[in-house]
Amino acid sequence: MGLTGKLIAAIEFKAGGDVFHELFRHTPHQLSNITPGNIQGCDLHEGEFGHVGTIINWRYTHDGKEKTAKQVVQAINDEHKLVQFKTFEGYLMELYKTFLITCHVETKNDIDLVTWTFEYEMLKNDVVEHPITLLSFIIDVTKDIETHHVGK
């Protein structure tokens, strides 16, 4: 068994938690228009956006390199504004045995917080680093979404 890890980031989101949740649940393909320097595409491979079991293929640029990730939507919870993606193909699977990404929105004292959680198991403990730059990347994506929607 490889080394397991969990990284969590919570970011204040001024464009509204419902906006964020609906984007990742129903219209993730719009992200390439919102943050084109980071995400170049989100293609529906199987199923229908907004449903558990849907398979999505992401094309993105991380650390200056073009990468892909194929993910299945593993969980959706509208009450907690949560969407969970299980990665099963692409660049991350070259480094990690498992890689689960969860995003959800919490509202505390009228402040929306977007929380990203990465849960992973490394393939090789001594070679693979924790995905801290990927967490930084997803924070940048979240800020781009906020900037895109705040003026509307």
Disulfide bonds with the S-S distance in Angstrom:
none
